[in-house]
Amino acid sequence: MAFKLNVNGKSLSADVDGDTPLLWVLRDSLGILGPKYGCGIGQCGACTVHVDGAPVRSCSLPVESVGAGKVVTIEGIGADPVGKKVQAAWSALDVAQCGYCQPGQIMSATALLKGKAKPSDEDIDAAMSGNICRCATYTRIRAAIKQASGQKAGA
């Protein structure tokens, strides 16, 4: 079945079964490789994308559930002013170590800052708790979120 998707502001189509996870449609059908496969059950956050501004785990979201929603991936998040600040902070603070989880981390951090401009450490912990970093760069992730929000790390 053909599905029309709005991905990063572009109208794209994919001929897949409706129960195909959005992650596989993005990666295998559309060639959008930023969202990563981590666990396949929506627990690690490596596959996080935004659908209508909300962070979702694309590995467990059937493409038929997206409907007319606007999908934004790591490839498109820099077009958003908040996403651009998050990416700049990630780069400035050298957050990534292996980098595998970082697209999902950035997508979740951007969603957090779009909902709460000056998050507390507790807000950051809650928003980022579904994103696992095997390299344990959590301190740098928190510092980058603080920097992107205009706060000093530890404030």
N, C-alpha and C positions, 0 to 999 in steps of 0.2 A: 504494500500500500504506500502511496506517496504522501509524505508529510511535508508541509511548508512550515519552515521555522524562521523566526527572526533572530539571527545570531550576530551579535556585535553590530547591530544596525543594518545588516544585510539580509535580504530575503533569500533563503536557501531551501532546497528541497532534497529529501532523501527517500528512497524507495526501500522501506524496511517494514517489518512487522510492528504493530502498535505496542507490543510488550517489550520491544528492544529497549534496553536502558539508554537514556540520553547520552551517557558517556560513550557508548560504542557508536552511536550515531555521529556524535561530534568527531571522534577519533577515526573510525573506520570508514564512514560514509562521506564525511565532510572535510577530513584532513586537518581538523583543529586539534592539535596535539598537546596543548597546555594543560588541560585537566588530565590528571594521572589516575591510573588504576592502582589502588592500594589494597583494599580488603574485599571489595565487591558486596559489602553488606551495609554501607553507609556509616561505618564506625570510625574511620581514620581521617576523613576529611580531605584526602589528596585530590578527590574528584570534584570538589566544591565549585559550583558556578552560581550565578545569580539568575533567578527567573522572576521577572518583574520586581527586581531589587532585593529579593529575599535569597539568602544563601541556601542552596539545596545540594544534596548529595546526588550527583548525576549518575552514579553507578547503580542506584536503586530506584531511580525515577523513570518510569516507562515514558517513551517519547510521546505516546498518545495523551499523557497527562499534561503536557506542556501547552497544548492548544495554541491560542494566539499570544501566549506569553512571550515576553522579550527576554531572550537568553543572552547573558554577558559572560564571557570567559576571561581568563587572564590576558588573552590577546587583545581584548577590548576594554579592559578596566581602566587603562591609562587615559581614555577619552573622558572619563568622569573626573572632575576636579579632586574629589576625595581620593579616588583610586590612584590618581597621579601623585598625590602627596604621600600615600602609603608606599607606593613603589619607590619614590625618591628616598623615603626614610629607610626602607629595606636596603637600598643600595648604599646609602651614606653610612649605615651602621654595620654593613657586611653581615646581615642576618643569616643568609644562606650558608650552610656548610655543604652538605651533599646537594641540597636544593630540590630534592624530589617532592617534598611536601609543600614547598613554598608557594606554588600557585594557589593551592587551597587555603593556606594560611593568609595570603594577601586578600583573597576573596572574602574570607570571614572577617578579617580586620577592617576591610572597607565597609562591609555591611554594618559592623559595630559602630564605626565612626559616622556613618550616615544616619544612624539612629540615635547616637549619643555622642555629641561633639567632644566632650571632655570626660571620658570614662575613668572611673576609679580602677584600682587594681582588681577589685572584686568583679567589676563589670567586665574587665578584660578576661579574667579567669573564666567567668561564666560563658562569655561569647566564644572563647577560643578552646573551651574544654573538649569539643568534638574534633579537634585537629591534633593529630599526633605527629610529633617530630622525633624520628628515631635518633637524630643527632643531638637532641636535647638543647636546641637553641632558644628555649623558652624565655630566658632572661633578655636576649637580644630582640626577640619578637615583642615582648612587652615594651622595651625601650623604644623600638621603632613605632609602635602604636602611640606611645606617649609623644614622641617627636612629631609624628604626623598630625596629632591633635593640638600641637602647640604647647604641650606641657613638657616639663622636664621629667626625665626618668626618675622614678621614685617619688614623684609629687602626688 
